[in-house]
């Protein structure tokens, strides 16, 4: 007989007013839900549950993310709430996400990875791995390793040290490859420019390198007499400034061209040449303009104006195809002011530089700090400067 039935008889209690039931079976709890620890909390999520086991103890919580399994049944009894203390485990600080893991002071924190692989405060930050440039930023980039070159500096971007803001072309030839904006043609068709040109670190007026126009007979050369690059200019009228050096004197008696203002980018387009033809001259369709007192003289003789070999010379030219006035300055001294030249107006749109061997002889020529702009650029000294 159950104890409650005996009491009802002894106390004479009506059956309807007294309910008997079996003793409660020990509860094993649900084992706890094991709510995931918030990744990277110090102790696996403080009360990141091992479950709210009953007084008799939980079966143990599910594994918390970043933690260990919830407390065992024994641990649950000891803690009355199913392991509120040790239910979440204590492995949170070693969690793979957050904490000292990816999101902490390790790869994803302020350490080696910073904000991603290239933006933190360490090696991924302002040091290596920053922004790389084409035009002025160093390859290593940040303000740490390599720093930032001034835009247009004679550094990694290849720009001249004094490029005007309105320049249509400007280069100090400090990087490998065809200069940005330049057009190379051989036999009136595009080709591999390195057959006839190279970036040369053995010669330079400024910076670390210059543009070499290879000898026509050099190994691998295209063999073409026309070896020039064409770059854009303001329509009709513009200024150029460049430094030039040759392994032979410039100003021979035979006709060859080194540069010119042209109506097109092709080899056969009309060009007002900076040339040699009985000395330094402008030449347009075999019509020459020489410095006063030079070239073919009125007495029938010749007096070539020449520039020495193996010396850097600074050339400035004002091209005006519509106004028909061409001006030549060498080392800041005006040598030619050709009015009403050429015979007709020309719609100049390009500047070309290199070597066009109408008669030869073959030679090597170097260019440095070439700039093309709507107005005078300057930068030429009044005394010729040799390469340092």
Secondary structure, DSSP 8 states (H G I E B T S, - for coil): --HHHHHHHHHT--GGG---------------------TT-TTSSSS--S----TT--S-----TTS-----HHHHHHHSSSSTTTTT-S-GGG-SSSTTSTTTTSTTTTSSSSSSTTSSSSTTTTSBTS---SSSB-SSBSTTTT-B--TT-SSTT---TT--TT-SEEE---SSSS-TT-EEEETTEE--GGGTEEEESS--SSTT-EEEE--TTSTT----SEEEEEEE--SSEEEEEEEEEESS-B--SS-EEEEEEESSSSTTS-EEEEEESSSEEEEETTEEEE-TT-EE-TTS-EE---B-TT--EEEEEEEETTTTEEEEEETTEEEEEEET-SSS-----EEEEEEE-SS-----EEEEEEEEESS------SS-----
